[in-house]
């Protein structure tokens, strides 16, 4: 196999053109087979095989720098830098990450995991190169979906200032995770269909440059004055109007054509954008037909593409059902997503109420303030978003929503440990950053029925409100405990003596397991579902301060600024004489791995918590 010849960076350069064609097929087959066992980001990586190969042919790694936007298209890059064997442990605990990691390889020039960051990072590397007087190539690879992000546009605006070479590869597959929307997508569609412009531009430029003495000056003058020829073929040519040389479009599956164009791009003195057209999911029919489903996939059957593990109803499914049913009841209800229609469960609402659904692209900041505008005009917007993506819009939540007390509902999906996507995607900070914001109510359900009840409460609530819920199967424990949702009110589930387990969200389920474990040792505890991280149930906690010697808070969030610290502060201010025990995640970035394994590794499993409480009880008995 040609793939076996790739042992280390730059080995690809030793291959013949015929071997390169074979290599692209072998890489695709390797990824399809490997990911069918481990899961991972398949469709995006299948589409960028030849693009990555062409870059590796014209660059010297790790000296030269490739910055991957998000990084879920970097699998071919990992293979070509000698990490093929790492795919056996892809996204598993202690194994290879699914995203670029500089501590994994010096060929990963910049760590990534979130969208629209690559141009900013690459521009920083390029400027550092100039300031330090060094010599290396810098490439930022960004998808057309990521180009809708405000940060990418800010970086494009700033990139025109650099006078030395800096190359931006636009990997255009007409997709982000969901299908692209908006003006940027429309502009790129025009560029895709105007291949005649590229050829004419090159012919005119070459002809003018041949004119003795004045040729180069004429070409420079045309570029400075924004050539009228360009406007005839592509009205409003965005990139060159911003001072960035545009090259392309080029077939992203034609290695030879890309090598030629990339070399031309590297020879240009200034910022260049190379427009590459790729096909997401290329080479695997199920992924080509369903690129969104194969963006991030679990292990699947090779022949059919069907997941091997039957999916249990999750919190996202409950949210999806409630939103669809509520659309009829609440004519002012509006659904908003930032390019995550399928992932957040809004696809059914979109199908039923297309006039009240908005996909704003990868633009969380805009989504929040857009929702604020809708709310100000009397509608009830629901912004469904992953926890780790919502943190990008902290200022907008604070300034545009909470300050004005606007009725915006944040459906915060993937809160807590998400597992295999790792540290860039763990939703472990939202209780900390959301509860710092005045006027914002923050809730978390104990099971699937409570999520439905909390959403209905949120629809009728008058003010900003966030409901966080985890990835994975929805809990069915405590089905019969369904007290009405009241602002800032807890729900006592099990009565005990001396010790209170005060848990929120996913940790209520764990608290019940801890209770049963402790019963074996004759320790009877109270289990209470906090429901609200903000506002806290002050009355219940002050009563608890008089009844219990130990109050254990339980949350799937970091400790600093989290639910436990807020409860502890309230109790301390009230003069609580007993002891508090905060069960939380550590103040650290949590790596990739299975969700249950990561919870156990970080002390959020029932056995570890039970042991902590038992040690406390034994200490108290020893003192007595």
Secondary structure, DSSP 4 states (H G I P E B T S, - for coil): -GGGG--STTGGGGS-HHHHHHHHHHHHHHHHHHHHHH-B--HHHHHTHHHHHHHHHH--TTTSEEEESSSTT-HHHHHHTT-GGGGGGTTSTTS--SS--TTT-TT--S---SSS-HHHHHHHHHHHHHHHT----EEEEEETTGGGSHHHHHHHHHHTT--S-EEEEEEE-SBSSSBP-SHHHHHHHHHHT-HHHHHHHHHHHHHHHTSTTTHHHHHHHHHHTT-HHHHHHSTT-HHHHTT-EEEEEEETT-HHHHHHHHHHHHTSSSEEEEEEE--TTTT-HHHHH-TTTTTSB-SB-TTT--BSSPPPPBHHHHHHHHHHHHHHH-TTEEEEESS-TTTTT-HHHHHH-GGGEEE--S-HHHHHHHHHHHHHTT-EEEEEEEHHHHGGGHHHIIIIIITTT--EEEEEES-B---TT-TTT-B-SHHHHHTTSTT-EEEE-SSHHHHHHHHHHHHH-SS-EEEE--SSBPP-TTTT--PPP-TT--EEEE--SSEEEEE-TTHHHHHHHHHHHHHTTT--EEEEE--EEES--HHHHHHHHHH-SEEEEEEEEESTTSHHHHHHHHHHHTT--SEEEEEEE-SS---SS-HHHHHHHTT-SHHHHHHHHHHHHHHHHHH-
